Amino acid sequence: MNNFERKSIFLWTIGFLSISIILIFSYFNFSNTETIFADPITKFFINKIEPRNKFPIPRPNTEELQLSAESFISVFVPNETSSSNAKNSTNDQDMILVEKNKDKQLPIASITKLMTALVASEKYKINDTITVTEDSLKIDGLSGIYKAGDRFFFYNAMRAMLIASHNEIANTLASQTDSASFINSMNKKASELSLINTGFINPTGLDPEISSGPINHSTTFDIYKLAKYIKENDPNIFYITTQKEFDLFDVDKNFISTIKNTDKLLSDPGVPFIIVGGKTGETDLAKQNLILITDTPCEGKIFSVVLGSQNRFEDMKKILQYINSSFDWSCPEK
């Protein structure tokens, strides 16, 4: 080895030791500050390594949940979750408690009316007048209490559609201007909210005349995302759905009917959490569907959905009882 090679090795060694000393010094001087976390790659690995405090805490040795529903999901959403995250997917804090076939596309029947209500709320003011037309009554599944020419304030029409799930009112809301345009708005809204497995062909959720025809469809996961968005951006929609009954009057203060809620769980003592919103749905092709939002003991909400059920109320009650017993809901210390 000649002198030149010896000098090169010596200089490289000195350089390496100097850099090492500088890095060690920096670590001990700045490790207790946020400086070390400035690099996004460092942040990524730290977030992956550090365990997150999840709530609620699963209990050991829980039994498998058996339901008649073809698809179901239950998601815990803490109150801190922002509405912007609801537009895409689960927030980092959202926790899927139980699920089956959460991404399977299925008919959703009258759960459709949640999107109808959301789009209608963007188009109408609460005191706008909604008029039932002859065309609005040319559909299946009529309640039989309306006639062409009946006029309602928008806020009362919303109650009739969401509490009693009246199809003629959903059809009326869509047809006040142009039904095709309204349905386009429903699908546009679904796209904006990243409901990638959701599509609408009507504002009611009724089955097509031909069983093989296009049908309103979604997934339990997409419905959870839609419900979460509504709860955070237009909570009055779900507030309406918790009313057990409502006296419906037209704009001239003529009494029309006392409408009753289609959700039987509102009066069921077997539900272990307080219900703060929901929507039913049922057709021959969709079978029985239900979305339910409940409070938790610790400042959060549970969003639960069943699709393709033989008994939606029994299935939903089993879900809520299951997650109540399968997770520790003791409030974490702040």
Residue pairs with C-beta under 8 A, 6 or more apart in sequence:
27 36
30 36
36 42
37 43
37 46
52 92
53 332
54 95
55 76
55 78
55 95
55 298
55 300
55 332
56 76
56 95
56 97
56 296
56 298
56 327
56 328
56 329
57 327
57 328
58 326
58 327
58 328
59 325
59 326
59 327
59 328
62 322
62 325
62 326
65 98
65 318
65 319
65 322
67 100
67 306
67 309
67 315
67 318
67 319
68 309
68 310
68 311
68 314
68 315
69 100
69 306
69 307
69 308
69 309
69 310
69 312
69 315
70 101
70 104
70 106
70 287
70 307
70 308
70 309
71 100
71 101
71 102
71 104
71 106
71 219
71 220
71 305
71 306
71 307
71 308
72 98
72 99
72 100
72 101
72 220
72 304
72 305
72 306
72 307
72 309
72 315
72 319
73 96
73 98
73 99
73 100
73 102
73 220
73 221
73 224
73 303
73 304
73 305
74 96
74 97
74 98
74 99
74 302
74 303
74 304
74 305
74 319
74 320
74 323
75 90
75 94
75 95
75 96
75 97
75 224
75 302
75 303
75 304
76 94
76 95
76 97
76 296
76 300
76 301
76 302
77 91
77 93
77 94
77 228
77 300
77 301
77 302
77 303
78 93
78 94
78 299
78 300
79 299
79 300
79 301
80 93
81 91
81 93
81 94
81 228
81 232
82 91
82 232
83 229
83 232
83 233
85 91
86 193
86 225
86 228
86 229
86 232
87 192
87 193
87 194
87 225
87 229
88 194
89 194
89 225
90 96
96 102
97 302
97 323
97 326
97 327
98 319
98 322
98 323
98 326
99 220
99 221
101 220
102 219
102 220
102 221
103 197
103 219
103 221
104 219
104 220
105 197
105 217
105 218
105 219
106 217
106 218
106 219
106 286
106 307
106 308
107 205
107 207
107 215
107 216
107 217
107 283
107 285
107 286
107 307
107 308
108 205
108 216
108 217
108 218
108 223
108 281
108 286
108 289
108 307
109 205
109 206
109 216
109 281
109 282
109 283
109 286
109 289
110 165
110 167
110 204
110 205
110 279
110 280
110 281
110 282
110 283
110 289
111 205
111 218
111 223
111 279
111 280
111 281
111 289
111 290
111 291
112 170
112 200
112 202
112 203
112 204
112 205
112 216
112 281
113 161
113 162
113 165
113 170
113 203
113 204
113 205
113 279
114 223
114 226
114 227
114 230
114 237
114 279
114 291
115 186
115 189
115 190
115 200
115 226
116 161
116 170
116 173
116 174
116 186
116 203
116 204
117 158
117 161
117 162
117 230
117 234
117 237
118 189
118 226
118 230
118 234
118 237
119 182
119 185
119 186
119 189
120 154
120 158
120 173
120 174
121 158
121 234
121 236
121 237
122 185
123 177
123 182
123 185
124 130
124 154
124 173
124 176
125 154
126 153
126 154
126 155
127 153
127 154
127 155
128 153
128 154
129 151
129 152
129 153
129 154
129 251
130 151
130 152
130 153
130 154
130 157
130 169
130 172
130 173
130 176
131 149
131 150
131 151
131 172
131 176
132 146
132 147
132 148
132 149
132 150
132 151
132 152
132 168
132 169
132 172
133 148
133 172
133 175
134 148
135 171
135 175
136 146
136 148
136 168
136 171
136 172
136 175
137 146
137 147
137 148
137 168
137 171
139 167
139 168
139 171
139 204
139 206
140 167
140 206
141 167
141 204
141 206
142 167
142 168
143 164
143 166
143 167
143 168
145 166
145 256
145 257
146 166
146 168
146 169
146 256
150 250
150 256
151 250
151 251
151 252
152 160
152 169
152 248
152 250
152 251
153 251
156 248
156 249
156 250
157 169
157 172
157 173
158 237
158 240
159 240
159 243
159 246
159 248
159 259
160 166
160 169
160 246
160 248
160 259
161 169
161 170
161 173
162 237
162 240
162 241
162 279
163 240
163 241
163 243
163 245
163 246
163 259
163 260
163 261
163 262
164 246
164 259
164 260
164 261
164 262
165 262
165 279
165 280
165 281
166 259
167 204
167 206
170 203
170 204
171 179
171 202
171 203
171 204
173 182
173 203
174 182
174 183
174 202
174 203
175 182
179 203
182 203
183 200
183 201
183 202
183 203
186 200
186 203
187 199
187 200
190 198
190 199
190 200
190 222
190 226
193 225
193 226
193 229
194 225
195 218
195 222
195 225
195 226
196 222
197 217
197 218
197 219
197 221
197 222
198 217
198 218
198 219
198 222
198 226
199 214
199 216
199 217
199 218
200 216
201 208
201 214
201 215
201 216
202 216
205 216
205 281
205 283
205 286
206 283
207 215
207 283
207 284
207 285
207 286
208 214
208 215
211 285
215 285
215 286
218 226
218 307
219 307
220 305
220 306
220 307
223 291
223 305
223 307
224 291
224 303
224 305
227 238
227 277
227 291
227 293
227 303
227 305
228 303
230 237
230 238
231 238
231 277
231 293
231 301
237 277
238 276
238 277
238 278
238 293
239 277
241 261
241 263
241 277
241 278
241 279
242 266
242 275
242 276
242 277
242 278
243 261
244 260
244 261
244 266
244 267
245 258
245 259
245 260
245 261
246 258
246 259
247 255
247 258
248 255
248 256
248 257
248 258
248 259
249 255
249 256
250 256
262 280
263 275
263 278
263 279
263 280
263 290
263 292
264 313
265 271
265 275
265 278
265 290
265 292
265 313
265 316
265 317
266 275
266 278
268 313
268 317
270 317
270 321
271 294
271 317
271 320
272 320
272 321
272 324
273 294
273 295
273 296
273 302
273 320
273 324
274 294
274 295
275 292
275 293
275 294
276 293
276 294
276 295
276 301
277 292
277 293
278 290
278 291
278 292
278 293
279 290
279 291
280 288
280 289
280 290
280 312
281 288
281 289
281 290
282 288
282 289
282 312
286 307
286 308
287 307
287 308
287 309
287 310
288 306
288 308
288 309
288 310
288 311
288 312
289 305
289 306
289 307
289 308
289 309
289 312
290 305
290 306
290 309
290 312
290 313
290 315
290 316
291 303
291 304
291 305
292 303
292 304
292 305
292 316
292 320
293 301
293 302
293 303
293 304
294 301
294 302
294 304
294 320
295 301
295 302
296 302
296 329
297 329
297 331
298 329
298 331
298 332
302 320
302 323
304 316
304 319
304 320
306 312
306 315
306 316
306 319
309 315
